[in-house]
Amino acid sequence: MNATGATARAASENILLTIPISHYCEKARWALERVGVPYRERAHVQAIHRAAALRAGGGLTVPVFVCSDGVLSDSGEILAWADRRALAGRELYPSDRYQLAEVRSLEADFNVGLGPWGRCWMYQQLRKRRDLALSYGCAGVPAWERTTLKLAYPAMIAIVAHVLDVTPSTAADAEVKVRATFDEVAERLADDRPYLCGERFTAADLTFAALAAPMLMPPAYGVNLPSIRELPPYTAKVVRELRTHPAGVHALAMYARERRQLSVL
C-alpha cells in the first residue's frame, strides 16, 4: 500500500464529530493536524449534533473522536491522545512535571472559563443573524441539516440559548470575564516570553488561541468565519479591540505561526 493509501485508510479509522464553528472542536482539529494524525470530520449543526454524538458512543457534546483506541468525548482527552503520537518537537505537553502541571492548569482554566464565556457572548451577539449561521455554521454538514437550520432557526437557536444560558445579561457578564482573562494572559506575557509557558508552544497556547476565537475571528481558523465587516457594529468593535490587546495579539500570532492545516479526507 502506498503512502496515500495508508493515509486514507488511517483517516477512515479516525472520525472527528464536530460542530464546525465550535471553538472546542477547533481545539481538537488543531491538535490532530499539528501532530499529523489523519482523520475524517463529520460536521453537524447545533442541537442536531447531540444525536450524532450519542450514536458515536459519546455524550451530548462534541468534539467526539472515534479511533482505534475507542471513543474520546472531550477536547482535553483528544489533545492528550494526539500528544502521545507527536514527533519530537511537535509535542503539546512538556516532559518536565512542573511545566506539565502549569500547562495543564492553564488549559483547564481556559476550558471552564474562557471557552464558555466567549461562546455565550458570541451566541448572544449573533443570535438574530440567521444569514451568518447559514453562511458560516454549516461547513460540511449534511444538506438536510442545513435545510433544517434554515427552516427552524428560531426554535433551534432558542434551544441552544436555553441549554447554554445565553441572555443579554449573561453575555454582558461573559464579556467582562473574557476581558479579565485577556488581562491575566497579557500579564503572563509581559516579560516578553514567546509562549505562555516559556520557550515553546504547548497545549496552553493552543487552548487559549482556539477558545479565544469567538472574540477574535482569526483568519487561520479551521473553517471560514465572518469578517469583521459582516458583524453587528458592537460585535465588530469588541473584536477590533481584543485583536489589539496583547493577549489577542498572542492568540493571532499562534494561529499565524503554529496552526498547521493538513488535508482532511
N, C-alpha and C positions, 0 to 999 in steps of 0.2 A: 504493500500500500504506500502511495507517495505521500509527501508531507501535507498536500492539500486535502487528500482523502482522510488522513489521520486527524487533521484539524476538524474537518466536517463531522467525523464520527464522534470526536470528543465533544464538539458543540452540541450534537444531538443528545448527548448524555447529560449535559448541563443546561438546565432550564431556569431562567430567572423570570419570575412573575412580578410585574410592576404595575403601578400607575405611572405612566411615562413622565409626567412632570413632577412627581413626588421627589422631594429632596432626600428622603431616606433611601429611595430607590436609586437615586443618583449616587449616593454614597456607596451602595453596593456595586453599581456598574463601574464606577471609577476604580474601586479596589480590584475587581476581577480583571479589568482591562489593564491596569497598571502592572499586574504580575503576569499578564499574558494568558489568562485562562479563557479559552473559547467557550461561548455559550450561545444559546438561543433565547431571545427575550420574547415573552408573551405579555403584551401590554393590555390593560383593561382600564375602563373608566371608573371613576369613583362610585362607590356603592355596589356596582356590579362585581368589582374586584373581590368582594368577600366570598362569593360562591366559588370563584376560581381558586382562591387561596385555600379554602376548605377542601375542595376536590383534590388539590395537590398534596394535602396532608399537613398544611399549616394551620394557622388560626384565622383571625378575621382581618389581619393586616398584611400588607406587603412592604418590603420585598419578601418573597419566598424563593429560596434557591433549592432546586431539586438536582441532586448529583449522585454519584456512585456511593457516596458516604451516607446518604439519607436525605432528609429534608431539613433545611435551615430556615427558620422563620423570623430571624432578627438580623438587622444590618450588622450589628456587632459580631454575631456568630459568623456571618459571611466574611467580614474582614479578617477574623482570626483564621478561618479556613483558607482564605486566599494567601495570608501571610505565610502559612506553612508550606506553600508551593512557590514562594517567591525566590527568584535567583538572587545571588549575592548583590547587594546594592539596591535591590528593589523592595526590601522588607518594609513592612508597615509598623512594626514594633521593634524597639531596641532590645538587645540581649541583656544589657545591664538591668538588674532588677529594680534599682532605684529609679532609673529613667523610665523603665516599663511602667512602674506604678504611677509616675507622673503623667505619662501619655494616656494610660487607661482612665485615670481620674478626670483629665480634661475631656476625653471622649465621652465619658459617662455624663459629665456636667452638660455638655453641648446636646447630648441626646435627650435629656429630660427637660432642658430649659430652652435653649436657642431653637431647637427643632420645632417643638410645639408652638412657641411664641411666634416665630416667623411664619409658620403655616397659618395660624389663626389670623394674623394681621393681613396676610395676602388674600385669604379667602374673603375676609370682610371687604377689602378694597375692590375685589373683582367679582363679587357675588352677583351683581346685576349685569355683568358683561358676558352674556351667552356667546357673543361673537368671538371673544378671546378663548373661551372654553372650547369651542368647536375648532378654532384655528390652531390652538396650541396644546390642547389637552387630549387629543385623540391620535397622537402619532403611533401608528402601528396597531391600533385597536381593531377588533373585528368590525365590519361595516354595520352590523346590526346594533352594536353598542353605540356607535356614533349616531345612528338614527334615533336610538332610544334617548340618548342625551339631548339631541336636538328637540325632540318632541316633548320630553318630560323634564326639561331642565329645571323649572321652578321647583318641582317636587323633589328632584334628586339633590339639588343644592340645599334645599331645606333639611333633608335627611343628613347631609354632611355637616351642615351648620349645627344641627341638634347634637349629633354624635361628638363633634369636636368643640362644642360650646362656643361657637362663633357668634358674637354680638358686637354692636358698636362699642359697648363698654369693655368687653374682654379684649377686643382688638386694640383699643387705646392703651389698655394696661400692658398688652403684649409688646407694643411698640416701645414703651418706656423700658421694659425689661430687656428687649433686644439692644437698645442703645446702651444700657448699663453693661451688658455683656461685651459689646464692642469696646467700651471704655476699658474693661478689665483686660481684654486681649491686647489693646493698644499699650496698656501699662506694661504688660509682659514683654512686648516688642520694643519698649523704649530704650533698651540697651543695645539696639541695632542688631540683635540676633537675627539670622536669616529665617529661622523656623521657630515654632512655638516652644519646642523642647530642645533647642540647641542648634547643632550644625547640620542636621539632616531632616529631610521630610519624613513625617510619621503619620500615623492614624489620627493624631490630634489635629494636624494641619488639614488633612483630607476631610475630617469630620466637620471642622469649623467652616471650611470653604463650601462644602456641599450644603450644610444646613443653613448657611447664611445666604444661600442663593435666592430665596424669595425676596430678600431685601436689596439684592444687587443685580439680578438678572444677568449673570455672567455670559458673555458671548460663547464661551467654550463649553457650555453645559451639554450634557449628553443628548438632549433633544432641543429643538428650537424653542426659545422663549420670546415673549413680546418685547419689542424695542421700547425704549423709554417714550418715544413719541406716541405710542399706541396706548399708554397707560393713562388713567384718570389723572388730572392735574396734581392732586395732593400726593398720590402714589408716586408719580414721577419725581416730585420734589424730594420725597424721602429717599428714593433710590439714588438720586443725584448726590444728596448729602452724604449718604453712607458709602457711596463709591469713593468719596474723597477722604473719608475717615481713615486713620491709619490701619485699623483692623480691616476695613473694606478693601483698602489698597493691598493688604497682605492676602486676603482671600482671592482677589482677582489675579494677583501675581502667582498664586498657587495654581490657578487654572491655566494661566499662560505658560508656566514652566513645567508643571507636573502632571497635567491632565493628558494622558496618552490615550487617544481613542483608536481602538482597533476595529477592524471589520467584524460586525456581529452577524452571524449567519441566521 
